[in-house]
Amino acid sequence: MPVYDFTQNVDRSGTHSVKWTMYGEDVLPMWVADMEFGVPPAIMEALRARLEHPVFGYQEDSPSLRAAIAERQAARYGWQVNPDWIVLLPGLVAGLNLVAHVVGERGDGVVITPPIYPPFLHVCHLHDRQQQDAPLTLHREGQLMHYTLDADVLRAAITERSRLLLFCNPHNPAGRTFTREELLQVAAVAEQHNLILGSDEIHAELTLGESQHIPLASLAPEIEARSITLVAPSKAFNIPGLGCAAAIIPDAELRQKLRMAKFGFGALTNNLGYVAAEAAFRHGDEWLTALLAQLTINRDMMVEFVQTHLPGVAVTRPQATYLSWLDFREIGIEKPAAFFLEKAKVALNEGETFGQGGAGFARLNFGCSPGMLMEGLGRLEQAIQTR
């Protein structure tokens, strides 16, 4: 197996990176979800080969990429996906918007489980849907915290206007890989209330340690039939700027509605996105295995640092993603991202942007070199001590 070095960051100056330019040169960016590592060599090789052709016209589909996605779902999760179920998209957020647009009508309800990735909140408002919160339940033991899903809370959020349950699996920012029992509870509620299940599974391949991902739609044929599963290589293989995702939709009528909406909005994937995605799924596994080993080390370093150096601060120990969720309420910091941007020159995501239950929290991206991670954590410690 080739040796991949994830102990050094790639110099991103001159690349117009949103992550590195949003807050200025003196700020250490640990916010938006892209990593500081170069992509798998196979992706670079595939892109170079495609660049040998001088024309980049419209491309509406890639049968070979759809086949690769289906093969990967079968190989990794035992889920048998027909490639014809797959609609290719320019990104997962575009997928969330399309799902919200085609399921139900104006004024109908969309159930979500906050605190949650902010686009879940945005799509409800953009498509004139009622946002119906079923908050995750927070558990804290000392400085460690984790979230669980309560089926009764989920049911309580549902009304006669509910049409869609928009789920996040693995969950961002909670870092949860849900158990089979939890997912079956979600599916049972959806079936009881005749809800479509939209499942964002973009972080599926970023499971840490012994954690495992279970696609929601893989649980049973009747669950699969009411599901739209959104997947993408952008987070795991660090290619968000190439914009390529997929919706897996077994139901033919629902699939056609989303496909028509896709073309109506001009939501087409660029040529290089198709190429990079297929190269990632077919040839990126050795790199991904090495990445996950380093992310697991980073996660454990981060948790240990918080427990040792940040008394009163609670932190998740993510089962998946490279995103940690920190609770600063006990030490009296109400808007931690704003506080640390000013006092520590570290950019985090403000917890309140993740909806109900997010105030007083912040999200930190540990998808970087250990050196950068420790520098950022050290700045947080100093800012807390000197406030």
VEXDREN-2710 file (C-alpha; in Angstrom, 1 decimal):
% VEXDREN-2710
k/r/px/py/pz
1/MET/0.0/0.0/0.0
2/PRO/1.4/3.4/-0.9
3/VAL/2.4/5.8/1.9
4/TYR/0.2/8.8/2.1
5/ASP/1.3/11.7/4.3
6/PHE/-1.5/13.4/6.2
7/THR/0.8/15.1/8.7
8/GLN/1.3/18.1/6.4
9/ASN/-1.1/20.6/5.0
10/VAL/-1.1/21.5/1.3
11/ASP/-0.3/25.1/0.6
12/ARG/-3.6/26.5/-0.7
13/SER/-2.5/30.1/-1.4
14/GLY/-3.6/31.4/-4.7
15/THR/-6.5/28.9/-5.0
16/HIS/-9.2/31.4/-4.0
17/SER/-10.3/28.9/-1.3
18/VAL/-13.4/30.2/0.6
19/LYS/-12.1/28.5/3.7
20/TRP/-8.8/30.4/3.7
21/THR/-9.9/33.8/2.3
22/MET/-13.2/34.4/4.2
23/TYR/-11.6/35.8/7.4
24/GLY/-8.1/37.0/6.4
25/GLU/-4.6/35.8/6.4
26/ASP/-4.1/36.0/10.2
27/VAL/-7.0/33.7/10.9
28/LEU/-6.7/29.9/11.2
29/PRO/-9.7/28.4/9.4
30/MET/-11.3/25.4/11.1
31/TRP/-14.8/25.9/9.9
32/VAL/-16.2/24.9/6.5
33/ALA/-16.1/21.2/5.7
34/ASP/-13.2/20.7/3.4
35/MET/-9.9/19.2/4.4
36/GLU/-6.3/20.4/4.1
37/PHE/-5.1/17.3/2.2
38/GLY/-4.4/16.6/-1.4
39/VAL/-6.8/14.3/-3.2
40/PRO/-6.0/10.7/-4.1
41/PRO/-3.5/10.4/-7.0
42/ALA/-6.0/8.5/-9.0
43/ILE/-8.3/11.5/-9.2
44/MET/-5.5/13.8/-10.4
45/GLU/-4.6/11.2/-13.1
46/ALA/-8.2/10.9/-14.3
47/LEU/-8.5/14.7/-14.5
48/ARG/-5.3/15.1/-16.4
49/ALA/-6.4/12.5/-18.9
50/ARG/-9.8/14.3/-19.4
51/LEU/-8.0/17.6/-19.9
52/GLU/-6.3/16.1/-22.9
53/HIS/-9.5/16.5/-24.8
54/PRO/-10.1/20.2/-25.7
55/VAL/-13.9/20.3/-25.6
56/PHE/-16.0/20.6/-22.4
57/GLY/-19.6/20.6/-23.7
58/TYR/-22.8/19.8/-21.8
59/GLN/-22.9/16.4/-20.2
60/GLU/-26.2/15.2/-18.8
61/ASP/-25.3/11.8/-17.5
62/SER/-22.5/9.3/-16.9
63/PRO/-23.6/5.6/-17.0
64/SER/-20.2/4.5/-15.9
65/LEU/-20.4/6.7/-12.8
66/ARG/-23.9/5.5/-12.0
67/ALA/-22.6/1.9/-12.2
68/ALA/-19.7/2.8/-9.9
69/ILE/-22.1/4.2/-7.3
70/ALA/-24.3/1.1/-7.5
71/GLU/-21.3/-1.2/-7.2
72/ARG/-20.0/0.8/-4.2
73/GLN/-23.3/0.6/-2.3
74/ALA/-23.3/-3.1/-2.8
75/ALA/-19.7/-3.7/-1.8
76/ARG/-19.6/-1.5/1.2
77/TYR/-23.1/-1.8/2.6
78/GLY/-24.7/-4.8/0.9
79/TRP/-27.4/-2.5/-0.6
80/GLN/-28.3/-3.7/-4.1
81/VAL/-29.0/-0.5/-6.1
82/ASN/-30.1/-0.5/-9.7
83/PRO/-28.0/2.1/-11.7
84/ASP/-31.2/3.3/-13.3
85/TRP/-32.4/4.5/-9.9
86/ILE/-29.6/7.1/-9.9
87/VAL/-29.9/10.8/-10.9
88/LEU/-26.6/12.7/-11.0
89/LEU/-26.5/16.2/-9.6
90/PRO/-24.1/19.1/-9.2
91/GLY/-23.9/18.8/-5.4
92/LEU/-25.6/17.5/-2.3
93/VAL/-27.1/20.9/-1.3
94/ALA/-28.6/21.1/-4.8
95/GLY/-30.0/17.6/-4.0
96/LEU/-31.5/18.8/-0.7
97/ASN/-33.2/21.7/-2.5
98/LEU/-34.6/19.4/-5.3
99/VAL/-36.0/16.9/-2.7
100/ALA/-37.7/19.7/-0.8
101/HIS/-39.1/21.1/-4.1
102/VAL/-40.6/17.9/-5.5
103/VAL/-42.0/16.4/-2.3
104/GLY/-45.3/18.0/-1.2
105/GLU/-46.5/21.5/-1.9
106/ARG/-46.2/25.0/-0.6
107/GLY/-47.0/25.1/3.1
108/ASP/-46.4/21.4/3.7
109/GLY/-44.2/20.2/6.5
110/VAL/-40.6/19.0/6.4
111/VAL/-39.4/17.2/9.6
112/ILE/-35.7/17.7/10.5
113/THR/-33.5/16.7/13.5
114/PRO/-31.6/19.8/14.8
115/PRO/-29.0/20.8/15.5
116/ILE/-28.3/20.1/11.9
117/TYR/-26.3/21.1/8.8
118/PRO/-27.7/24.7/8.0
119/PRO/-28.9/24.0/4.5
120/PHE/-31.6/21.7/6.0
121/LEU/-33.0/24.8/7.6
122/HIS/-32.5/26.9/4.4
123/VAL/-34.4/24.6/2.1
124/CYS/-37.5/24.7/4.2
125/HIS/-37.7/28.5/3.8
126/LEU/-36.5/28.6/0.2
127/HIS/-39.3/26.3/-0.9
128/ASP/-42.0/27.6/1.4
129/ARG/-42.2/24.5/3.6
130/GLN/-43.0/24.4/7.3
131/GLN/-39.9/23.5/9.2
132/GLN/-40.9/20.9/11.8
133/ASP/-38.2/20.3/14.4
134/ALA/-37.6/16.9/16.1
135/PRO/-34.5/17.8/18.1
136/LEU/-31.9/15.2/18.9
137/THR/-31.5/14.4/22.6
138/LEU/-28.3/15.6/24.1
139/HIS/-26.5/13.4/26.7
140/ARG/-23.5/14.6/28.7
141/GLU/-21.1/12.6/30.8
142/GLY/-18.4/14.8/32.2
143/GLN/-16.9/16.6/29.2
144/LEU/-18.1/14.0/26.7
145/MET/-21.4/14.4/25.0
146/HIS/-23.4/12.5/22.4
147/TYR/-26.9/12.7/20.8
148/THR/-29.6/10.1/20.4
149/LEU/-32.8/10.0/18.4
150/ASP/-36.1/9.8/20.2
151/ALA/-39.0/8.3/18.2
152/ASP/-41.6/10.0/20.4
153/VAL/-40.0/13.4/19.7
154/LEU/-40.0/12.6/16.0
155/ARG/-43.7/11.7/16.1
156/ALA/-44.6/14.8/18.1
157/ALA/-43.1/17.0/15.3
158/ILE/-45.4/15.5/12.7
159/THR/-48.7/17.1/11.6
160/GLU/-51.2/16.3/8.9
161/ARG/-49.3/18.6/6.6
162/SER/-46.0/16.7/7.0
163/ARG/-44.8/15.2/3.8
164/LEU/-41.0/14.8/4.1
165/LEU/-38.6/13.6/6.7
166/LEU/-35.2/15.1/5.8
167/PHE/-32.6/13.0/7.6
168/CYS/-28.8/13.3/8.0
169/ASN/-27.0/10.0/8.3
170/PRO/-24.2/10.2/9.5
171/HIS/-25.4/13.3/11.3
172/ASN/-23.7/16.7/10.9
173/PRO/-22.8/18.1/13.4
174/ALA/-23.6/15.4/15.9
175/GLY/-21.1/13.0/14.3
176/ARG/-23.5/10.0/14.8
177/THR/-23.6/6.8/12.8
178/PHE/-27.1/5.7/13.8
179/THR/-27.7/2.1/14.8
180/ARG/-30.0/-0.2/12.9
181/GLU/-32.6/0.0/15.7
182/GLU/-32.6/3.8/15.5
183/LEU/-32.9/3.8/11.8
184/LEU/-35.8/1.3/12.0
185/GLN/-37.6/3.6/14.3
186/VAL/-37.2/6.5/11.8
187/ALA/-38.5/4.3/9.0
188/ALA/-41.4/3.1/11.1
189/VAL/-42.5/6.7/11.9
190/ALA/-42.2/7.6/8.2
191/GLU/-44.3/4.6/7.2
192/GLN/-46.9/5.3/9.8
193/HIS/-47.3/8.9/8.6
194/ASN/-46.7/8.2/4.9
195/LEU/-43.6/10.4/4.7
196/ILE/-40.9/10.4/2.1
197/LEU/-37.5/9.8/3.6
198/GLY/-34.8/12.1/2.2
199/SER/-31.4/10.9/3.6
200/ASP/-28.2/13.0/3.3
201/GLU/-25.5/10.4/3.4
202/ILE/-22.6/12.5/2.2
203/HIS/-20.4/11.6/5.2
204/ALA/-21.1/7.8/4.9
205/GLU/-17.5/7.0/3.9
206/LEU/-16.0/9.0/6.8
207/THR/-16.6/6.5/9.5
208/LEU/-13.9/6.5/12.2
209/GLY/-12.5/3.6/14.2
210/GLU/-14.9/0.7/14.4
211/SER/-18.0/2.7/13.5
212/GLN/-20.1/1.5/10.6
213/HIS/-22.6/3.3/8.3
214/ILE/-26.0/1.8/7.4
215/PRO/-27.9/3.4/4.5
216/LEU/-31.4/4.2/5.6
217/ALA/-32.9/2.8/2.4
218/SER/-31.1/-0.5/2.8
219/LEU/-33.1/-1.6/5.8
220/ALA/-36.1/-3.2/3.9
221/PRO/-37.8/-3.0/0.5
222/GLU/-40.7/-0.9/1.8
223/ILE/-38.3/1.6/3.3
224/GLU/-36.3/1.7/0.1
225/ALA/-39.5/2.5/-1.8
226/ARG/-40.2/5.7/0.0
227/SER/-36.5/6.9/0.1
228/ILE/-34.3/9.4/-1.7
229/THR/-30.7/8.8/-0.7
230/LEU/-28.2/11.6/-1.4
231/VAL/-24.5/10.6/-1.8
232/ALA/-21.4/12.3/-3.0
233/PRO/-17.6/11.8/-3.0
234/SER/-16.9/15.4/-2.1
235/LYS/-16.4/15.1/1.6
236/ALA/-14.5/11.8/1.9
237/PHE/-12.2/12.5/-1.1
238/ASN/-11.9/16.2/-0.6
239/ILE/-13.3/17.4/-3.9
240/PRO/-16.3/19.7/-3.0
241/GLY/-15.2/22.3/-5.6
242/LEU/-15.7/19.8/-8.4
243/GLY/-19.4/19.5/-7.6
244/CYS/-20.8/16.1/-8.2
245/ALA/-23.5/14.2/-6.2
246/ALA/-26.2/11.6/-6.8
247/ALA/-29.8/10.9/-5.7
248/ILE/-30.7/7.2/-5.5
249/ILE/-34.5/7.0/-6.0
250/PRO/-36.1/3.6/-6.4
251/ASP/-39.6/5.0/-7.0
252/ALA/-40.0/5.7/-10.7
253/GLU/-42.5/8.5/-10.4
254/LEU/-40.5/10.4/-7.7
255/ARG/-37.3/9.9/-9.7
256/GLN/-38.9/11.4/-12.8
257/LYS/-40.2/14.4/-10.8
258/LEU/-36.7/15.1/-9.4
259/ARG/-35.1/14.6/-12.9
260/MET/-37.5/17.2/-14.4
261/ALA/-36.8/19.6/-11.6
262/LYS/-33.1/19.2/-12.1
263/PHE/-33.3/20.2/-15.7
264/GLY/-35.8/23.0/-15.0
265/PHE/-33.3/24.5/-12.5
266/GLY/-30.3/23.9/-14.9
267/ALA/-28.7/21.8/-12.1
268/LEU/-26.2/20.0/-14.4
269/THR/-22.9/18.5/-13.3
270/ASN/-19.7/19.7/-15.0
271/ASN/-17.5/17.3/-17.0
272/LEU/-14.7/17.2/-14.5
273/GLY/-17.0/16.4/-11.6
274/TYR/-18.1/13.2/-13.3
275/VAL/-14.5/12.2/-13.9
276/ALA/-13.3/12.9/-10.4
277/ALA/-16.2/11.2/-8.7
278/GLU/-15.8/8.0/-10.7
279/ALA/-12.0/7.9/-10.1
280/ALA/-12.7/8.4/-6.3
281/PHE/-15.2/5.6/-6.1
282/ARG/-13.3/3.1/-8.2
283/HIS/-9.6/3.9/-7.3
284/GLY/-9.5/5.9/-4.1
285/ASP/-9.9/3.3/-1.4
286/GLU/-6.3/2.9/-0.3
287/TRP/-6.0/6.7/0.1
288/LEU/-9.3/6.7/2.0
289/THR/-8.2/4.0/4.4
290/ALA/-5.1/6.0/5.2
291/LEU/-7.1/9.2/5.6
292/LEU/-9.5/7.6/8.1
293/ALA/-6.6/6.3/10.2
294/GLN/-5.3/9.9/10.5
295/LEU/-8.7/11.4/11.1
296/THR/-9.3/8.9/13.9
297/ILE/-5.9/9.9/15.5
298/ASN/-6.9/13.6/15.1
299/ARG/-10.3/13.0/16.7
300/ASP/-8.8/11.3/19.7
301/MET/-6.1/14.1/20.0
302/MET/-8.9/16.7/19.9
303/VAL/-11.0/15.0/22.6
304/GLU/-8.0/14.4/24.9
305/PHE/-7.0/18.1/24.5
306/VAL/-10.5/19.3/25.4
307/GLN/-10.7/17.1/28.5
308/THR/-7.2/18.0/29.6
309/HIS/-7.0/21.7/28.8
310/LEU/-10.5/23.1/28.4
311/PRO/-12.3/22.5/31.7
312/GLY/-16.0/23.1/31.5
313/VAL/-16.1/22.6/27.7
314/ALA/-17.9/19.5/26.4
315/VAL/-17.1/17.8/23.1
316/THR/-18.5/15.0/21.0
317/ARG/-16.3/12.0/20.0
318/PRO/-17.6/11.7/16.4
319/GLN/-18.2/8.2/15.0
320/ALA/-18.1/9.7/11.6
321/THR/-17.1/13.0/9.8
322/TYR/-14.1/15.2/10.6
323/LEU/-16.3/17.6/12.4
324/SER/-16.4/18.0/16.2
325/TRP/-19.2/19.8/18.1
326/LEU/-18.2/21.7/21.2
327/ASP/-20.4/23.1/24.0
328/PHE/-19.1/26.3/25.6
329/ARG/-22.3/27.2/27.6
330/GLU/-20.9/26.1/31.0
331/ILE/-18.0/28.6/30.7
332/GLY/-20.4/31.4/29.7
333/ILE/-19.4/31.9/26.1
334/GLU/-22.7/32.6/24.3
335/LYS/-21.4/33.0/20.7
336/PRO/-18.2/30.9/20.7
337/ALA/-17.4/31.3/17.0
338/ALA/-17.5/35.1/17.2
339/PHE/-15.5/35.0/20.5
340/PHE/-12.7/32.8/19.1
341/LEU/-12.6/34.7/15.8
342/GLU/-11.9/37.9/17.7
343/LYS/-9.8/36.6/20.6
344/ALA/-8.0/33.6/19.1
345/LYS/-8.0/34.3/15.4
346/VAL/-9.6/30.9/14.8
347/ALA/-12.6/30.5/12.6
348/LEU/-15.3/28.0/13.7
349/ASN/-18.9/27.6/12.7
350/GLU/-21.4/29.3/15.0
351/GLY/-23.7/26.7/16.6
352/GLU/-26.8/28.8/16.4
353/THR/-26.7/28.5/12.6
354/PHE/-27.5/24.8/13.1
355/GLY/-30.9/25.5/14.4
356/GLN/-32.6/24.5/17.7
357/GLY/-30.2/23.4/20.3
358/GLY/-27.2/25.0/18.7
359/ALA/-26.8/28.3/20.7
360/GLY/-23.6/28.2/22.8
361/PHE/-22.0/25.5/20.6
362/ALA/-19.4/25.7/17.8
363/ARG/-18.3/23.2/15.1
364/LEU/-14.6/22.6/14.6
365/ASN/-13.1/20.9/11.5
366/PHE/-10.2/18.6/12.4
367/GLY/-9.6/17.5/8.8
368/CYS/-6.1/18.9/8.9
369/SER/-2.5/18.1/10.0
370/PRO/-2.0/17.3/13.6
371/GLY/0.2/20.4/13.8
372/MET/-2.6/22.7/12.6
373/LEU/-5.1/21.0/14.9
374/MET/-3.0/21.5/18.0
375/GLU/-2.2/25.1/17.0
376/GLY/-5.9/25.8/16.7
377/LEU/-6.8/24.1/20.0
378/GLY/-4.0/25.9/21.7
379/ARG/-5.3/29.2/20.6
380/LEU/-8.7/28.4/22.0
381/GLU/-7.2/27.5/25.3
382/GLN/-5.3/30.8/25.5
383/ALA/-8.3/32.8/24.5
384/ILE/-10.4/31.2/27.3
385/GLN/-7.6/31.6/29.9
386/THR/-7.1/35.3/29.1
387/ARG/-10.6/36.5/28.6
END
